Amino acid sequence: QVHLVESGGRSVQAGGSLRLSCAWSGQSISVFAVGWFRQAPEKEREFVAAVSRSGRDILSNSVKGRFTISRDNAENTVYLQMSSLTPEDTAVYFCAADGNPDDNYVDPWPGAYDWWGQGTQVTVSS
């Protein structure tokens, strides 16, 4: 059983920064690839960033250079550091875990992920 909890979402002005956290209980985080996705009202869920078991990361073009993803296996937490936020970043942000055993595996497809958190709201005002 894996239980994911996102935190850190709030309202912020454009140009600001936020750090989202994804923490979980259950198996050690070290066995999972972890992804961050977001969903704005009336839009499909969108890939944001992901990090493999080995620490390899990928980011969507829309956030590259502004967001970073990192993991702290000792704390069972994955972080999404977001900077230079714009109103287009407004969405509910979800983290998800994938149990693929390949250390370097990381996937932008939401269907690859086995467990999902409930999401945290990020609102960026202009």
NORUR-V445751 format. One record per residue. N is the residue number from 1. D_LAST is the distance of its C-alpha to the last C-alpha in Angstrom with 2 decimals. Layout:
n->N d_last->D_LAST
n->N d_last->D_LAST
This chain:
n->1 d_last->40.43
n->2 d_last->36.93
n->3 d_last->34.25
n->4 d_last->30.68
n->5 d_last->28.05
n->6 d_last->24.42
n->7 d_last->22.55
n->8 d_last->19.63
n->9 d_last->16.79
n->10 d_last->14.42
n->11 d_last->10.95
n->12 d_last->9.03
n->13 d_last->6.03
n->14 d_last->5.20
n->15 d_last->8.69
n->16 d_last->10.41
n->17 d_last->13.52
n->18 d_last->15.43
n->19 d_last->19.01
n->20 d_last->20.28
n->21 d_last->24.00
n->22 d_last->26.48
n->23 d_last->29.77
n->24 d_last->32.86
n->25 d_last->36.37
n->26 d_last->39.30
n->27 d_last->40.30
n->28 d_last->39.22
n->29 d_last->35.90
n->30 d_last->37.90
n->31 d_last->39.35
n->32 d_last->36.10
n->33 d_last->33.68
n->34 d_last->30.21
n->35 d_last->27.21
n->36 d_last->23.58
n->37 d_last->22.23
n->38 d_last->19.22
n->39 d_last->19.04
n->40 d_last->16.27
n->41 d_last->17.48
n->42 d_last->20.18
n->43 d_last->20.12
n->44 d_last->22.79
n->45 d_last->22.75
n->46 d_last->21.68
n->47 d_last->23.18
n->48 d_last->21.13
n->49 d_last->23.83
n->50 d_last->27.38
n->51 d_last->30.04
n->52 d_last->33.78
n->53 d_last->36.47
n->54 d_last->37.29
n->55 d_last->33.76
n->56 d_last->33.16
n->57 d_last->29.54
n->58 d_last->27.72
n->59 d_last->24.05
n->60 d_last->22.44
n->61 d_last->21.61
n->62 d_last->17.95
n->63 d_last->17.68
n->64 d_last->20.63
n->65 d_last->20.14
n->66 d_last->17.12
n->67 d_last->18.72
n->68 d_last->22.24
n->69 d_last->24.59
n->70 d_last->27.53
n->71 d_last->30.27
n->72 d_last->32.45
n->73 d_last->35.53
n->74 d_last->37.12
n->75 d_last->34.30
n->76 d_last->34.01
n->77 d_last->30.29
n->78 d_last->27.93
n->79 d_last->24.60
n->80 d_last->21.42
n->81 d_last->19.68
n->82 d_last->16.13
n->83 d_last->14.41
n->84 d_last->11.82
n->85 d_last->9.67
n->86 d_last->7.30
n->87 d_last->6.25
n->88 d_last->9.87
n->89 d_last->11.21
n->90 d_last->10.80
n->91 d_last->14.51
n->92 d_last->17.64
n->93 d_last->19.16
n->94 d_last->22.94
n->95 d_last->25.56
n->96 d_last->28.92
n->97 d_last->32.31
n->98 d_last->34.91
n->99 d_last->38.50
n->100 d_last->39.63
n->101 d_last->42.24
n->102 d_last->41.48
n->103 d_last->40.08
n->104 d_last->38.07
n->105 d_last->36.89
n->106 d_last->33.21
n->107 d_last->31.88
n->108 d_last->28.59
n->109 d_last->30.15
n->110 d_last->29.23
n->111 d_last->32.76
n->112 d_last->34.22
n->113 d_last->32.98
n->114 d_last->35.27
n->115 d_last->33.33
n->116 d_last->29.84
n->117 d_last->27.91
n->118 d_last->26.22
n->119 d_last->22.63
n->120 d_last->19.81
n->121 d_last->16.43
n->122 d_last->13.28
n->123 d_last->9.99
n->124 d_last->6.71
n->125 d_last->3.78
n->126 d_last->0.00
